[in-house]
Amino acid sequence: MSKNRILSYENLVVILMGAAFGFVFFDRLALNFLSPFLVPELHLNNTQLGALAAGLALTWAIAGYAVGTLSDYFQNRKTLLVCAIVIFSICSVGSGLANSFLTLLAARLVMGLAEGPVLPIAQSIMAAESSEHRRGFNMGVLQNFFSALLSNFAAPLVLVAIGQIYGWRSAFYIAAVPGFVVAALIVAFIREPSSGAAPASTASARNTIPLSTMLKHRNIWVCAIVSCLMVSWLLIQITFLPIYLVQVRGLSPSAMSVAVAATGIATAASSIIVPALSDRFGRRPILILSGFVAAIAPVTTVMFDGPLPLMVLLMGLGNLAIGSFSLFMATVPSETIPRTHVATALGFIMGVGELAGGFVGPAVAGIASDVFGPSSSMWIAATLCICAGLLCLILDETAPRVLERHKRMIVSSPA
């Protein structure tokens, strides 16, 4: 019986959907980890580096909401997911071929269009295939564990090593390969989630929801604003941390890659710990705590002058907050809104998060770094995550186990 549970279809979905999103971020963050090599060769400044991250985030936001809505309408999630994975893998090759800021920007813009739909579609598939008591855990592992393991831990070690030996262009080419493999595995082993027995015409009508109706759910608009703040917190650090550690803190590229990879271990652990804690103690308190814990990472980057291992440990502690991303981007919305509208809601929350947090955040931080100094980006990140923690105070609790516990307490209390 134990063996059957391990080899269950639910676990297979977790692994393949997680791998799909993990390699999305592997390809997305390749630019940041390779920035110490390509910035001098292409003569880029912080403003242009921020613009590259912002441009990808802009197209990611547009595609995430638009294609997520289409996947709900047509119920063809698997096909759209496979197409998106293949296209963003091709775009990684395009990044390696770039010979100027504009050609690199063009490749990143197209990559954003392909990568944007991957997470909302993958999470909607995961929500449909998850048992209720494992929903938060599954969605957390999908979104955070694999992305942390592949993009935060493996990517800096692998890509920087390849960049040092063979050049940054070769690193982009190699980064494209895993995406093609994952796409083939999804075609072979993942089925299209069932949408029920309703006729196609009525199902199509049912699977659309006006934005105004969706925003009547308080959790939806709160999660959307938190997404803006926390995505900005994350992408500002991801964009500027590698170059900051090399140019300001004086680390070599190889030492930088080890430091960033070490924090990736904490991020991977958070993807299991944080969602599991939220299943037990509730989404709301864990999200509040995560907002304040997140401030430790950027503040440590700027202020801590002690030994590098201790600095990395403190940065890793702050990165535990990344485990909360699946809660406000996927778990809370999917527990708030009807199942037939989940991909639309997730696409909206991830889309506005990318638009405000991913597009505006790195762009503003890049300008601030050029005007006020490189540490400005880290102080902006710290401020944003604290605001997110405060906003989570008004969330409605959605964790099934916690709600059931509250119901039992009400029933057992004297009249």
Salt bridges, closest charged atoms under 4 A:
GLU10 OE2 - ARG134 NE 3.66
GLU41 OE2 - ARG169 NH2 3.39
ASP72 OD1 - ARG77 NH2 2.71
GLU129 OE1 - ARG191 NH2 3.69
ASP279 OD1 - ARG283 NH1 2.55
GLU335 OE2 - ARG135 NH1 3.77
GLU335 OE2 - ARG283 NH2 2.53
GLU354 OE2 - ARG28 NH1 2.86
ASP396 OD1 - ARG218 NH2 2.58
